[in-house]
Amino acid sequence: MDSVNNGFGNASGMTRSMEGATGGTLPPGLTEEEAEELKLELSKVEDEIQTLRQVLSAKERHAGDIKRQLGISPLNEIKQNISKGWQDVQSSNAYVQTKDKLGQWNESVTHSDFYLTASATLDDISRSDAYKKTQETLSQAGQMTSAALSTMGTAISQKIGTMRALPFNNTPRLGYNVHHSLSMPSMRSSPSFRSLEERMGGLRK
């Protein structure tokens, strides 16, 4: 009751402030009796509004207590509100009309001459010999590239393994000169060495 009385006091204060704001000057065509009746009605309406606000606040607190007892968290409540809102949107006339309109547009586009011609052209291209040959060539090139990379990797791994298996004494010494390497039979029989010898012979002549 104290809170209600406080609400009444606030409403009465608002009425008094309104009276002060008018400054005792009545609007044209309004008598003093009519003004008093309107002020009294306004005071009653404001008191009712304040009472309803207090009742609503009490009801909201009571509802919150019930939700806590049921284990309904604010997050679950938000999810339920979103789900319900989406269901309301789907059942609304605007959503249904928009969905039907989009379906009609989709049907019109898919059955249009331009769409059918473009689709048929793409089918013809995918079935053509040139497209198939190009696809096969690209596939073979990819397979050959993968095989070459795999072979190169295997060869490098084997070479590294062979070098690791060699004893330390077989590694070349610093005194191993170029002349000795050129005197090796395998080096002399190589095409590069023969080409070099022919060029050197031509220079001597």
N, C-alpha and C positions, 0 to 999 in steps of 0.2 A: 504493500500500500504506500510505503514511503516513496518507492520509485515512481509509482503512478502519480502521487501528489507532486513529486518533483517534475514529472512530465507536465502536469497541469500548470505548475508554476512557470515552466519554460514557455508553455503556450500562452499563458496570460501575459508573460513578459513580452512575447512577440507581438501580442495584440496592443499592449501599451506602447511599444516602440513604434508600431504602425500609427497609433493615434498621435504620438509625438511627431512622427514624420509628416502627417497631414497638416499639423499646425493649426487645427481647428477650422480649416478651410474645406468646405464641402464641395464636391464636384457639381457642376451645373445640372439642375433638374433633380437633385437628390435632397430630400428633406432631412432634418435632424432625426426624426423618428425612424425613417428608413435606414439611415446610417447606423443608428444604435442597434436596430434589428440585424443588420448585416454584420456588425462587429460581434454581436452575441453569437450568431451562427458560425462565423469564422472561428471564434474561440472554441466552440463545441467541436467543430471539424478538426481543429489542430489537436485538441485533447484526445479525440478518437484515434487520430493518426499516431500519436505518441503511445497510446495504450496498445495499439496493434503492433507497433514496433517492439514493444517490450514482450508481448505475447509471442511474436515471431522469434525473437532472440531466445526466449525460454524453450520454444519448440525445437530450435536448431541445436541447442545444447543437449536436449533430451535425445534427439535423433543421433547426435554424435556419440553419446553414451551407448546407445543401442548398437551402433555400428562397431564400436570397440569391443563390445561383448560378443558380437558375431564374428569378429576377426576380419572385418572389412577395412583394409588399409586405404589411405587416400590414393595410392597408386592404382589399386584395383578399381576403385571408384572412377578414376580418370579413364581407365581402359574401358569400363562398362559404358561410360558416357560417350566415348569416342565410337565404340561399336554401335551403340544405339543411334548416335548421330549419323553414322554412315548408312545404317539401315533406313533411317528416315530419308536420307538423300536419295538412296536407290529407289525408294518407293514414291518419291515426289514426282509430280507431273513433268517438271522441267527435265529431270534426269531421264525419265522414260521417253519423252519426246526427242531429246538429244540423241539417245541411244538408237532409237528408231531411225532418226534422220541420218546418222552416221552409217547405219546398216544399209540404208537406201543408196547413199553415196558410194559405198564400197561395192554394192552390187552393180550400180551404174558404171563405175570405173572398170570393174573386172569383165563386164560384158560389152564394153565399148569396142569399136573397130580398131582404134589406136592400140589399146591394150592387147587385143587378140593378135594384131599384126606384129607388135613388138615381141610378144611371147613366141609366136610362130617363128619369127626371125632368129631369136636366140636358140630355139630348138634346132633349127636348120644348121646354124653355125656349129653347135655342139656335136651334131651328127655328121658334119662334113669331113672329107678325107684330110683336108689341110689342117683342120683343128686336131684331128686324131694323130696325124703325123707329128705335129708340133708338140702335142702332149707326150707322145712316146719319146721324141727326141729329148725333151727336157727331163723326162724320167730317166732315160739312159745316161744322159750327161750327169745327172745327180748321182746315179749309182756308180759311174766310172770315177767321179771325183771322190766319192766316199771310199771306194776301193783303193784309189791311188794314195789318199791320205793314210789309210790304214796300213798299206804296204810300206809307205815311207816311215811311219811310226815304228813298225816292226823292225825294219832294217836299222833304224837309228838305235833302237833298244838293243838289238843284237850286237851292233858295233860297240856300243858303250859297254855291254857285258864282256865282249872280247878284250877290250882295252883294260878293263878292270882285272881280267883274269891273267894278263901278262905279268911276269915277274919284274921287279924293279930294275934288275940288271939289264933287261932287254931294252930299256928306254934309251933313246939317243943321248949321247954325251955332247958336251959343248964343242968338242973337237971334231965332231962329225961334219966334214966340210962338204961344200956343194960339188966339188970335183968327184968325190967318191960316190955321191948319189947319182951323178950323171953317168958313171961308169957301170951302173947296174944294167944287166941285159934287158930287163923288163922296161927300163926307162928308154934305152936306146931303140927298142923296137916299137915304141909308141909313135902314132902319127904326128903328134905335136913335136917330138924330138926330131923326126925326119924332116918335117917342114922347116924347123929351125936350122938344121944342118944345111938344107938346100939354100936357104936365104944367106947363111954365112958363107957358103961356097960362092954364091953369086957376087957377094961383096968383095971376096978375095980376087976374083977375076977382073 
